[in-house]
Amino acid sequence: MLSTVFAAEAQFRLDSASRAREHAILGSIREHDEAITALAAAARTPIAVRRAVTWPRPIGVRLDLADSAAVCAPA
């Protein structure tokens, strides 16, 4: 009778340890998946593009403010 109880207790400890390892592995996998999802979400987040206040003009072109048309600069 004592050996039956001992065997049952040993099996319970073995099952408990196996279950604890499986829960730890599943938790690790879940954390890994959440980290991958967070990285993917961060990559999809649009980054604010800083626009230049002025834009480059070709050399030799100036803006004539009188008639507001671009004309070539005199050589």
DSSP file (Angstrom, degrees, kcal/mol; ACC not computed):
  #  RESIDUE AA STRUCTURE BP1 BP2  ACC     N-H-->O    O-->H-N    N-H-->O    O-->H-N    TCO  KAPPA ALPHA  PHI   PSI    X-CA   Y-CA   Z-CA
    1    1 A M     >        0   0    0      0, 0.0     4,-1.8     0, 0.0     5,-0.2   0.000 360.0 360.0 360.0 -41.2    0.0    0.0    0.0
    2    2 A L  H  >  +     0   0    0      1,-0.2     4,-2.6     2,-0.2     5,-0.2   0.873 360.0  53.6 -64.6 -37.4    2.8    2.4    0.9
    3    3 A S  H  > S+     0   0    0      1,-0.2     4,-2.4     2,-0.2    -1,-0.2   0.850 106.1  53.5 -67.4 -32.2    4.5    1.8   -2.5
    4    4 A T  H  > S+     0   0    0      2,-0.2     4,-2.1     1,-0.2    -1,-0.2   0.913 111.1  45.4 -66.4 -42.7    1.3    2.7   -4.3
    5    5 A V  H  X S+     0   0    0     -4,-1.8     4,-2.5     2,-0.2    -2,-0.2   0.913 113.3  50.3 -65.8 -43.3    1.0    6.0   -2.4
    6    6 A F  H  X S+     0   0    0     -4,-2.6     4,-2.5     1,-0.2    -2,-0.2   0.915 111.0  49.1 -61.5 -43.0    4.7    6.7   -3.1
    7    7 A A  H  X S+     0   0    0     -4,-2.4     4,-2.5     1,-0.2    -1,-0.2   0.890 111.0  50.0 -64.6 -39.5    4.3    6.0   -6.8
    8    8 A A  H  X S+     0   0    0     -4,-2.1     4,-2.2     2,-0.2    -1,-0.2   0.908 111.8  47.7 -66.0 -41.4    1.2    8.2   -7.0
    9    9 A E  H  X S+     0   0    0     -4,-2.5     4,-2.5     2,-0.2    -2,-0.2   0.911 112.0  49.8 -65.4 -41.6    3.1   11.1   -5.3
   10   10 A A  H  X S+     0   0    0     -4,-2.5     4,-2.4     1,-0.2    -2,-0.2   0.919 111.7  48.4 -62.7 -43.7    6.1   10.6   -7.6
   11   11 A Q  H  X S+     0   0    0     -4,-2.5     4,-2.7     2,-0.2    -1,-0.2   0.889 110.3  52.2 -64.4 -38.6    3.8   10.7  -10.6
   12   12 A F  H  X S+     0   0    0     -4,-2.2     4,-2.6     2,-0.2    -2,-0.2   0.924 110.7  47.2 -62.9 -44.8    2.1   13.8   -9.3
   13   13 A R  H  X S+     0   0    0     -4,-2.5     4,-2.5     2,-0.2    -2,-0.2   0.905 112.6  49.6 -63.7 -40.6    5.4   15.6   -8.9
   14   14 A L  H  X S+     0   0    0     -4,-2.4     4,-2.4     2,-0.2    -2,-0.2   0.930 113.1  46.0 -63.4 -45.3    6.6   14.5  -12.3
   15   15 A D  H  X S+     0   0    0     -4,-2.7     4,-2.6     2,-0.2    -2,-0.2   0.892 112.6  51.0 -64.1 -39.8    3.3   15.8  -13.9
   16   16 A S  H  X S+     0   0    0     -4,-2.6     4,-2.4     2,-0.2    -2,-0.2   0.915 111.4  47.2 -64.9 -42.7    3.5   19.0  -11.9
   17   17 A A  H  X S+     0   0    0     -4,-2.5     4,-2.3     2,-0.2    -2,-0.2   0.918 113.2  48.6 -65.5 -42.5    7.1   19.7  -13.0
   18   18 A S  H  X S+     0   0    0     -4,-2.4     4,-2.4     1,-0.2    -2,-0.2   0.917 112.1  49.1 -62.9 -42.3    6.2   18.9  -16.7
   19   19 A R  H  X S+     0   0    0     -4,-2.6     4,-2.4     1,-0.2    -1,-0.2   0.896 110.0  51.3 -64.4 -40.7    3.2   21.1  -16.5
   20   20 A A  H  X S+     0   0    0     -4,-2.4     4,-2.1     2,-0.2    -1,-0.2   0.905 110.9  48.3 -64.1 -41.0    5.2   24.0  -15.0
   21   21 A R  H  X S+     0   0    0     -4,-2.3     4,-2.5     2,-0.2    -2,-0.2   0.914 111.5  50.0 -64.5 -42.4    7.9   23.6  -17.8
   22   22 A E  H  X S+     0   0    0     -4,-2.4     4,-2.7     1,-0.2    -2,-0.2   0.899 110.5  49.3 -64.0 -39.8    5.1   23.6  -20.5
   23   23 A H  H  X S+     0   0    0     -4,-2.4     4,-2.4     2,-0.2    -1,-0.2   0.898 111.2  50.0 -65.5 -39.6    3.6   26.7  -19.0
   24   24 A A  H  X S+     0   0    0     -4,-2.1     4,-2.2     2,-0.2    -2,-0.2   0.912 112.1  47.4 -64.5 -42.0    7.0   28.5  -18.9
   25   25 A I  H  X S+     0   0    0     -4,-2.5     4,-2.5     2,-0.2    -2,-0.2   0.930 112.7  48.3 -65.4 -44.9    7.6   27.5  -22.6
   26   26 A L  H  X S+     0   0    0     -4,-2.7     4,-2.4     1,-0.2    -2,-0.2   0.893 111.4  50.8 -63.2 -38.4    4.2   28.7  -23.7
   27   27 A G  H  X S+     0   0    0     -4,-2.4     4,-2.5     2,-0.2    -1,-0.2   0.895 110.2  50.0 -63.8 -40.0    4.7   32.0  -21.7
   28   28 A S  H  X S+     0   0    0     -4,-2.2     4,-2.3     2,-0.2    -2,-0.2   0.910 111.3  48.2 -64.9 -42.2    8.0   32.5  -23.4
   29   29 A I  H  X S+     0   0    0     -4,-2.5     4,-2.6     2,-0.2    -2,-0.2   0.910 111.4  50.8 -63.9 -41.7    6.5   31.9  -26.9
   30   30 A R  H  X S+     0   0    0     -4,-2.4     4,-2.3     2,-0.2    -2,-0.2   0.919 110.9  47.9 -62.8 -44.3    3.7   34.3  -26.1
   31   31 A E  H  X S+     0   0    0     -4,-2.5     4,-2.3     2,-0.2    -1,-0.2   0.899 111.4  51.4 -63.1 -40.2    6.1   37.0  -25.0
   32   32 A H  H  X S+     0   0    0     -4,-2.3     4,-2.3     2,-0.2    -2,-0.2   0.929 110.4  48.0 -62.7 -45.3    8.2   36.4  -28.1
   33   33 A D  H  X S+     0   0    0     -4,-2.6     4,-2.4     1,-0.2    -1,-0.2   0.893 111.3  50.9 -62.8 -39.9    5.1   36.7  -30.3
   34   34 A E  H  X S+     0   0    0     -4,-2.3     4,-2.4     2,-0.2    -1,-0.2   0.889 109.9  50.3 -64.7 -38.7    4.1   39.9  -28.5
   35   35 A A  H  X S+     0   0    0     -4,-2.3     4,-2.3     2,-0.2    -2,-0.2   0.912 111.0  48.3 -65.8 -41.7    7.5   41.4  -29.0
   36   36 A I  H  X S+     0   0    0     -4,-2.3     4,-2.3     2,-0.2    -2,-0.2   0.909 112.3  49.4 -63.9 -41.7    7.5   40.6  -32.7
   37   37 A T  H  X S+     0   0    0     -4,-2.4     4,-2.4     1,-0.2    -2,-0.2   0.901 110.5  50.4 -64.3 -40.5    4.0   42.1  -33.0
   38   38 A A  H  X S+     0   0    0     -4,-2.4     4,-2.3     2,-0.2    -2,-0.2   0.899 110.6  49.2 -65.4 -39.6    5.2   45.3  -31.2
   39   39 A L  H  X S+     0   0    0     -4,-2.3     4,-2.0     2,-0.2    -2,-0.2   0.903 111.5  49.2 -65.5 -40.2    8.2   45.6  -33.5
   40   40 A A  H  X S+     0   0    0     -4,-2.3     4,-1.5     2,-0.2    -2,-0.2   0.895 111.3  49.4 -65.8 -39.0    6.0   45.2  -36.6
   41   41 A A  H  X S+     0   0    0     -4,-2.4     4,-1.0     1,-0.2    -2,-0.2   0.890 110.2  50.9 -66.6 -38.2    3.6   47.8  -35.3
   42   42 A A  H  < S+     0   0    0     -4,-2.3     3,-0.3     1,-0.2    -1,-0.2   0.863 108.6  52.1 -66.6 -34.7    6.5   50.2  -34.6
   43   43 A A  H  < S+     0   0    0     -4,-2.0    -1,-0.2     1,-0.2    -2,-0.2   0.819 109.2  50.2 -70.7 -29.5    7.7   49.6  -38.2
   44   44 A R  H  < S+     0   0    0     -4,-1.5    -1,-0.2    -5,-0.1    -2,-0.2   0.666  84.5 105.3 -81.7 -16.1    4.3   50.5  -39.5
   45   45 A T  S  < S-     0   0    0     -4,-1.0     2,-0.1    -3,-0.3    -3,-0.0  -0.489  79.5-118.6 -67.0 123.8    4.0   53.7  -37.5
   46   46 A P        -     0   0    0      0, 0.0     2,-0.5     0, 0.0    -1,-0.1  -0.388  20.8-136.6 -67.5 138.7    4.5   56.6  -39.9
   47   47 A I        -     0   0    0     -2,-0.1     2,-0.2     1,-0.0     0, 0.0  -0.811  26.3-109.2 -95.0 132.4    7.5   58.8  -39.2
   48   48 A A        -     0   0    0     -2,-0.5     2,-0.6     1,-0.1    -1,-0.0  -0.428  31.3-139.8 -63.8 124.8    6.9   62.5  -39.5
   49   49 A V        -     0   0    0     -2,-0.2     2,-0.7     1,-0.0    -1,-0.1  -0.769   9.3-139.0 -90.4 125.2    8.7   63.7  -42.5
   50   50 A R        -     0   0    0     -2,-0.6     2,-0.3     1,-0.0    -1,-0.0  -0.745  18.8-154.5 -87.4 116.8   10.4   67.1  -42.0
   51   51 A R        -     0   0    0     -2,-0.7     2,-0.2     1,-0.1     3,-0.0  -0.656  20.2-110.1 -91.4 145.9    9.9   69.2  -45.0
   52   52 A A        -     0   0    0     -2,-0.3    -1,-0.1     1,-0.1     0, 0.0  -0.498  16.7-137.2 -72.1 142.8   12.3   72.0  -45.9
   53   53 A V  S    S+     0   0    0     -2,-0.2     2,-0.3     2,-0.0    -1,-0.1   0.881  92.2  33.4 -69.2 -37.5   10.9   75.5  -45.4
   54   54 A T  S    S-     0   0    0     -3,-0.0    -2,-0.1     0, 0.0     0, 0.0  -0.799  80.7-138.1-113.4 160.1   12.5   76.5  -48.7
   55   55 A W        -     0   0    0     -2,-0.3     2,-0.1     1,-0.0    -2,-0.0  -0.883  28.4 -99.3-117.3 151.5   13.0   74.4  -51.8
   56   56 A P        -     0   0    0      0, 0.0    -1,-0.0     0, 0.0     0, 0.0  -0.406  34.6-154.5 -71.0 141.9   16.1   74.4  -54.0
   57   57 A R        -     0   0    0     -2,-0.1     3,-0.1     4,-0.1     5,-0.0  -0.871  26.5 -98.6-112.9 150.1   16.0   76.4  -57.1
   58   58 A P    >   -     0   0    0      0, 0.0     3,-1.6     0, 0.0     2,-0.1  -0.324  50.3 -93.8 -62.4 148.9   18.0   75.7  -60.3
   59   59 A I  T 3  S+     0   0    0      1,-0.2     3,-0.1     3,-0.0    14,-0.0  -0.435 110.9  24.0 -65.5 133.8   21.1   77.9  -60.6
   60   60 A G  T 3  S+     0   0    0      1,-0.3    13,-3.4    -2,-0.1     2,-0.5   0.405  96.3 109.6  92.7  -1.6   20.5   81.0  -62.7
   61   61 A V  E <   +A   72   0A   0     -3,-1.6     2,-0.3    11,-0.2    -1,-0.3  -0.915  42.0 178.1-108.4 131.6   16.7   81.1  -62.1
   62   62 A R  E     -A   71   0A   0      9,-2.1     9,-2.0    -2,-0.5     2,-0.7  -0.931  31.0-116.9-128.2 155.8   15.3   83.8  -59.9
   63   63 A L  E     -A   70   0A   0     -2,-0.3     2,-0.8     7,-0.2     7,-0.2  -0.824  21.6-146.8 -95.1 117.7   11.8   84.6  -58.9
   64   64 A D  E  >> -A   69   0A   0      5,-1.6     4,-1.1    -2,-0.7     5,-0.9  -0.753   7.7-163.0 -84.5 111.6   10.7   88.0  -60.2
   65   65 A L  T  45S+     0   0    0     -2,-0.8    -1,-0.2     1,-0.2     5,-0.1   0.681  78.4  71.4 -72.4 -17.4    8.3   89.2  -57.6
   66   66 A A  T  45S+     0   0    0      1,-0.2    -1,-0.2     3,-0.1    -2,-0.0   0.953 123.3   8.0 -66.1 -48.7    6.7   91.9  -59.8
   67   67 A D  T  45S-     0   0    0     -3,-0.3    -1,-0.2     2,-0.2    -2,-0.2   0.302  99.3-127.8-114.0   9.2    4.9   89.4  -62.0
   68   68 A S  T  <5 +     0   0    0     -4,-1.1     2,-0.4     1,-0.2    -3,-0.2   0.865  64.8 127.7  44.0  51.7    5.6   86.4  -59.9
   69   69 A A  E   < -A   64   0A   0     -5,-0.9    -5,-1.6    -7,-0.0     2,-0.4  -0.983  65.2-110.9-129.0 144.7    7.0   84.3  -62.8
   70   70 A A  E     +A   63   0A   0     -2,-0.4     2,-0.3    -7,-0.2    -7,-0.2  -0.602  42.7 175.7 -76.4 126.9   10.3   82.6  -62.8
   71   71 A V  E     -A   62   0A   0     -9,-2.0    -9,-2.1    -2,-0.4     2,-0.2  -0.905  35.1 -97.4-128.6 158.9   12.7   84.2  -65.3
   72   72 A C  E     -A   61   0A   0     -2,-0.3   -11,-0.2   -11,-0.2   -12,-0.1  -0.515  41.4-113.4 -75.8 142.6   16.3   83.5  -66.1
   73   73 A A        -     0   0    0    -13,-3.4     2,-0.1    -2,-0.2    -1,-0.1  -0.468  38.3 -99.6 -72.9 146.4   18.8   85.7  -64.4
   74   74 A P              0   0    0      0, 0.0    -1,-0.1     0, 0.0   -14,-0.0  -0.425 360.0 360.0 -68.5 141.7   20.7   88.0  -66.7
   75   75 A A              0   0    0     -2,-0.1    -2,-0.0    -3,-0.1   -15,-0.0   0.457 360.0 360.0 -84.3 360.0   24.2   86.7  -67.5
